Amino acid sequence: MAPAAPVEPKGEVPASALKFEALSETSVPVIAEAAHEIHSLEPAVFHDNASDSFLSQMPMTPEAATEPVNAKFEPEAALSDTHGLHVKTGADVIPIRPDISNPALDAAISYDPVEAALLAETPAVIQAAPQSDMKAVISSAMSLIGETAPETARETAPIAAKVETPAPVATPAVEPVIPAPQPVAIDDQAEIRQAVQTALSVWPDSTRAIAAGEVGGRIAHLYYSRAPEDSKAFHMIAQGDLAAAAAAVQKRAEMLASQGFNAEAAEQWRIYGALHMGRDDGKAMMAYEHVSALDLSDANIHLYLARRYAMANDTARQPAVLGRALAVISDPATRVELLSPYAELKLKAEDYKTAGDAFEELARLQESAAATRPGDVPAKSAYAIAFAKAAQARELGSSFTQAGPLYRKAAQTFAELSAQVPDHAGLKAMADNAARDAQRFNMA
């Protein structure tokens, strides 16, 4: 082995560090003898400091020195024979602290290669060991072979465990959620109002205000209906084509009536009538007549037609409508209004039974109304005449048992009126005639 390069002196070592006073004169030969017995010093110097064979041995206690020996440690004497090392004379040697046993000597005395190999296989097992100065031993040995001792920071600093950074997980791209377009809110009332205004624009100024309510109601029915025909008619009205809308409504009404859907057909005719009321009276009346015939419960239509017929003096159409109206109207005042023409028309038509019933009911209702107004001569005179006509209708119908009492009631009422107004010649004459009729039936 080639001699190591000489090591440059690193400076003077303080005298306090050279504590050799504990060594005796005989210590040097002992150390030299031990060095010759060591086959290789490298295992002792660089042996794993965790080995039990290296750390568990008790240090050798040198003999007490009698006299201090001031001698330097000669590395050539300890190592040259074994390793063939030639260290330059005068090189500084890092002293070993005398208060700590020499680990190299301890390991050399009791070193067991088998035991060291077994222990080296289990480096994780850590045994408690006495304090040692392994750093000084390694530093001294390294200086002999010309290498720089490892820095303290490298010896003591823990080796940071390699932290494996997990590979980033690819996040799937999330497409932005685009909300579905919301339907535009439709203002139902605004659409209906617009359609009504469009329809009423063709009405004459004189009847527009009268027709507005009915027209608006029927157009709203078309708007909310689920029937596609009604929806189509509404759009025609909204576009101002009332003629086309009316034709479509009429066609649907006739179809429904032919299939027996009277209520549905009546509703279509109401719409048709509203589209013509106040601007085409003939078509409006035709539509309401269909409604009256299809829907017997529609008192308003019956009453409307009855009044229209009375105004027009249409006695041919009047009785049927009056009969329908009287069948569903219960208001006493309205019934009085309808009973009077109805009874007269039935009497003229020689329907004495119906006429007698109508006159008698009329007389009872008027009598009840006049009772609240005792001094009202016209009211009392009205029901007196109704009793007389009811008696006449019963007599013409051969209902004599019913006619006698009615004549007597009429005679008594006229007598009261004549007494109340003695100067009224007509009342006196009517009272006399009623008294004679009562006598004919032994009711005087």
Beta strands, then each sheet from edge to edge (+ up, - down):
end
